[in-house]
Amino acid sequence: MAVQLLVETADLLKCRFALSPLWETVAAVRTLADPRRQAYHLPWLRKLRPELDEKQLSPLLTLLPRTGYTPDFLTPPPTGPLSEIEDELARVADTPLAHVREELRRCLHGPERKTPPRPEVADRLLADPARTLAQLVTLIRTCWNWLIAPQWPQLRDLLDADIAVRSRQLAEGGLHRMLTELHPTITWHELGALHIAAPHRTRHPLGGQGLLLLPSAFVWPTLTVVVEAPWQPTLIYPARGVGDLWQSSPHPSASQSLQRLIGRTRARVLTSLHKPVSTSTLARNLSLSPATVSGHLTALRDADLVTRYRVGRTVYYAPTALGTALTSPPPTEQPIPPEDGI
């Protein structure tokens, strides 16, 4: 079985990427509730567990079941490439109350839900949708400040880097390659349908709205598809490199010979370009000023060791073939086997 997204020419012209602080916040709360599914977040979770107040989060956790429907109004797809959290929360707060009531009822009492919520919690959430909506907005804001805001520069670097890689895939191999490499469950059928393996069967025409692609640090190992009206169809997929997100790593070291050739700091900059990265991210990773990093990148680019390209408003840097060769470890020499009889 699969979710089938029927794609027309107009949809191809409206495919776009975006980042959503709101989605990451709500998905992080889900990870808190079920940490066994995503062991790579354990270093982050260990820091938070002593402060976790599950009773305070109960209204939000009740609406994030392990199986079943999650209200879409909690995470409306962003309208731009990068929304501010307060702008996204304002959209949640403006959700029509009839819509809130309908989605609450489906989440709490719908047939998709395998484990029913506690009756007193469900009754309280349904009794006053306006009060529930205001409470949820406050809780999500608290979770943003607690869970995501302190880590947002690190998380945004990860998500930006993923979009940069996907953009290169699009440029080098076209939309087919980019879409099918988002996740192993995605396949493209020549008749104009994007197939996503799922436990249920759905056919949904994009209808000229296009497809919004949203990388996430908290959705692995699955992905999420949103096709409910009135939202733009959205595909939330795992960002690349998320397994190393919380791993503490020392500043990259460069070989002594490379340092003698181009200088110690410039060698560190070149060695750090193991994936596409922006000036601000590189400066943050190396504890250097953006102006210093920019100067070294310019020198490396003039020497044909670094190339750059733009994705939206951000410029990314990557090593050229020569730059990669200079930072790669020398090959290990293999002993020459003796000739027969010697």
N, C-alpha and C positions, 0 to 999 in steps of 0.2 A: 504494500500500500504506500501511497505517497500523496503529498500536497503538490498539486500541479498549478503553477502560475502561468497563465496564458499570456504570452508577450507579443505585442504588436510593434510595428515600426515606431509609432509615437512613443511607446514606452521606452524603447532603447535610447531615445533622445533625452529622456528625463530620469535616467538612472543617476544616482548621486550618492556620495558618502556624507556622513555627518557624525558628530560626537554628541553624547548626551550625558551630562553630569547626573541628571535625574535618573536615567536608566541605570547607570552604574551604582547609584545610591540604593535603589530598590533591589537590584540584583545582589548587592553586598549584604543587605538584610536577609535575603533568602539564603545566602551562603552561611551567615551566622546561624540560621535555624537548622541547616543540614550540612555541617562541615565535612562529613565523611565523603561527600561526592567530589570535593575539590581539595585534595590533600596539599596541593602546592600553595594554598592560601594559609596553611597552618602557622607559619611564622608571623603573619599579620594577625591571625586570630588569637594567638597566645598573648599578644599585647593587649587585646581588647577584652578577653574573657573576664578578668577581674572587675571590669566596669560594666559588664552586660547586665541589664535589667530587663529580663524577659517579660515581667509583669507590665512594665511601662510600654513595651513594644507589642503587647498582646493584640490590640486592634489591627495593627499592620500585619503581624505574623499570621493572624487568622485568615487574612486575604491573600496569603502567599502559600497555597497548599502544595504539597509535593506532587500530587497528581490532581488534575482538574483545571478549571478555568480561573485565571487571575484577571481581575478587572483591568481593562485597557486604559481606563481614565487615569490610573495611577502613573502611567508612563506614556503620554501622548508623543508620537514621533516628532522630533524637532523640525522646525520649519526652516532653519538655516544650518550652515555647516558646523557651527559651534554655538550653542545657546548657553546663556548664563543660568545658573541654578534658580535664581529668583524669578527670571522670566518663565522658566518651565513650571515652577510652582504656581505662578500666577495663572497659567493655563489650566492646571489641575483645579485650582480654586474656582475657576469660571465654568467648570463642567455643569451643564444643566442638571438640575436635581432629579428630573425624571430619568435621565441617563444613568446617574449615580445609583438610583434605586434599582433600576433594571439590572445593572452589572453586579451590584451587591447581592441581589437575590440569586442570580445565576451562579455566582461564586460560592455562596454559602449553602444553597439548597439544590444546585443543578445536578443532573445525573452524572456529569463527568467526575465529580468529586468522590473519591473512594473513602476518605475518612471524614465523617461529619464533624463540624466544629462544636465547641461547647455551646449548648442551647442558650445559656444566659448571655454569652458574648455575641452570638449571632442575633439574638433578639434586640440587644442594645444597639448594634450597628444598624439594623434595619428600622428601628423605631423612629429615628430622626436623621434622615440622610444629610440634612444641612449641617447638623452638629457633627456627624461622622466625617463629612468631607473636611470641615475645618480642623478636626482633630487629626486626620490623616496628613493634611498639609503641614501641621505643626510637627508631627512625628517625623515626617520625611526630612524636614528642615533640620531637626535635631540630629537625625542619622547622618545627614550630609556633613554637618559640622563635626560630628564625632568620628565617623567612619572614613569619609572620603576626602574632605577638604584638606587635612594634613598631608595626605598622600597624592593629591590631585596632580601636582607637577610630574611626579613619577608615573602616575597612571596615564596622564595625557601624552607624555613622551612615548609610552608604549603604543597608544592608540594612533598617534600621529605617524609613528614609524610603520605601523601596519598599513595605513592608508597610502603612505609613500610607496611601499612595496607593491600594493595592489595597483597603484597607478602605473608603475613600471610594467607590471604584467599586462595591463590594458594596452600600453603603448607598444609592447613587444609582441604580444600574442593575440590581441583583440579581446573583445568582450567575452567570447566563449572561454578562453583560457582563464581570464580573471574570475569569472563567476564559478566555474567548476573547481577552481583551486581554493575557494573559500572554505570548503568543508567536504569531507569524503562522501557525505550523503547526497550531494548535489550533482545532478547530471543534466545535460542540455539535450533536448530532442529537436531534431531538425525541423519539425513541424511548428516550432515556435512555442515550446513549453519548457519551463524550468521545473524539473522534477526534484523533490526533496523527500527522501525516505522518511516515513512517519508511521505511527501505529494506526492512523486513520486515513481515509481517502477524502480529498477535497479538490475541486477544480474551481479556480478563481481567475477570471480575466482581469488583468491590470487596468484595462479600460482607458488607456492613455495617461494614467497617473504616474507611470514609471515605477521604479523600485528604489526605495531608500535602503542603503547598506550601512549598518551600524556595527562597528567592531566593539567588542566588550571584553573586559578582563574577567568577568564573572559568569559567563554563560557556558563555558566548556564543561562537559564534553559534547553537549548537544548544541543546537541552535534554535532560535525562536522565530516564528513567522507570524506577523500581524497582518490580517486581511480584513478585519472588521471595519465597517463604515463607522464614522466618517473619516478614518485615518488614512493617510497614504500607505499603500502596502509596504511593509518594512521587513527586512531580513536582518536579524541580529545574530552575528557569528563570532566565534572565538578569535581574539586578536592573536597574531603570531608572537611567540616569545614569552607568553604569559607564564610558562613554567619557571622562568628565571626572574620573575617580577620582584620577589621579596628576598632573593639571594643577595647577600652582601658580597661585593666583589671589590678587591683593591684596584687602585688606579692601574690602567694597563701599563705594562713595562715594555720598553723597546730594547732591542739588542744594543750592546755597546758600540758595535760598528756603525749601526744606523744613527745613534746619537752623535758619534764623531762626524758622520757625514753631513747631517742636516741640523744638528743641535738637539739638546735633550727635550725641550718643551715641544718643539715642532715634531720630533719623533713620537712623543706621547700623543699628540693630536692625530698624526697619521695612523698610529696603531689603534686608536679608538674607533676608527671608521670601519668597524666590522659589519655595520649595517647602515643604511641611509639615516642621516642625522642632521638636525638643524644646528645653527650656530648657538642658539640659546641653550639647547639641550646639551651640546658638547661642553659649553662653558660650565653648566651646572655639574655635569659628570666629572669634570677635571678640576673643579674649584678654581676656575680662572675667570677673568672678566670677559664679557662678549667681545669687547674691542680687541683684546689680546688674541682670542681665538680667531676672530675675523682676519686679523693681520697674518696669522700663520696659515690660515686656509688660503688666503690670496697668494701667498708665496708658494704653497704647495701646488696650487692650481697653475701658476705661471710655470712651474717645473714639470707640468703634465703628470703629477702624481695624484691629483684629485680632480674629479669632475663634479659639476653641480647641475641641478635641474629644479624647476619650480613646480609645486603642487598647490594650486590656489595662491594664497598669499605667502606661503612658506617656501624657502629655498633649502633644499637638502643637498648634502655632500656625501660622496662615496669615492672610494679609491679607484683609480684607473688600474688597468692590468699591470702597469709598471709599479704603481703604488702597492698593489697586492703582493707582487713579487718581492718588493723590498721588505715587507713586514712579515712574510711567511718564513717559518723556520727552514733552515737549510736541509736538503734531503739527507737522510742517513745513508752513508756509503755502505754498500753491500760488499763483503769480501768476494774476491774472484775465486771460484772453485778451482782446485788444482786439476790439471789435465790427467787423463788416465795414465797410470803407470808412474806417476811422480809422487 
